[in-house]
Amino acid sequence: MQLEKQKGEILGIVIVESGWGSILPTVILANMMNGGPAARSGKLSIGDQIMSINNTSLVGLPLATCQGIIK
């Protein structure tokens, strides 16, 4: 899926680690900023697992690394 945002605009999401023992360790969408690009898109829901960003896999990466990739 593709999300549109303005240059310099943040996606407006909060992510957390998928949890110990996850079959596929990655990040989960924990919250969205009202009116932010992620919420406006209507394509994401809290609890969605984020597998990759711009063809970069997030699977098995530390949370801080995933946050950096998303930024």
N, C-alpha and C positions, 0 to 999 in steps of 0.2 A: 504494500500500500504506500501511497505517497501523501505526505502532509505539506501543505503550503504555508509558508510564514514569510513575514517581511524581513528584510535584511536587519540584523541586530536584534530581532525579536526572539525571546526565549520560547521554547516549546510549551512551557507551562506544565511540566510533569514532575512527579516525585517517584523515584524508583527504589525498590528494596531488593535484597537478595532473595532468590526463590526458596531458600530454606535448606536446612541440613537434610540430606537423604533424597533430594530431588533426583528424579531419573535423568533430567537434563538441566544441570545447574546453570541458570542465567538470571535475569532480573524480571521483576514483576512490577507492573504499573500500580502504584499505591495511591496516588492522588493526582488530580488535574486542576489547574487554575481555571476558575470560571472565566470564560471569554478568551482563554488562551488558544493558540492554534490547534493543540491536540483536542481540546474540548469542542471547539468550533467545527472540527472536521466531522464529528459524529462517528468516526471510524474506530475509536478506541474506547475501552471500558476499563474501569478499575478492576484489577485482577488479571488483566491480559499479560501474557508472557511475551517479552520482547526478545526475539531471537537474533536480530541483526539490525544494524544501522548503516545505510549506504554501502551495502554488500560487505560490511565488516561484521563477522560473527561475534556475538557477546557470550556465547556458550563457554562456560568454565572460567570466565574472566572475573577478577575481583570487582567489587562494586565501584570503587573509585575509578578504575580503568573504564568501566562502562559509562560512568557519569562523564568522564572526559571525552569519550567517543561521541556521546549524545550532544555535548556542547559544541 
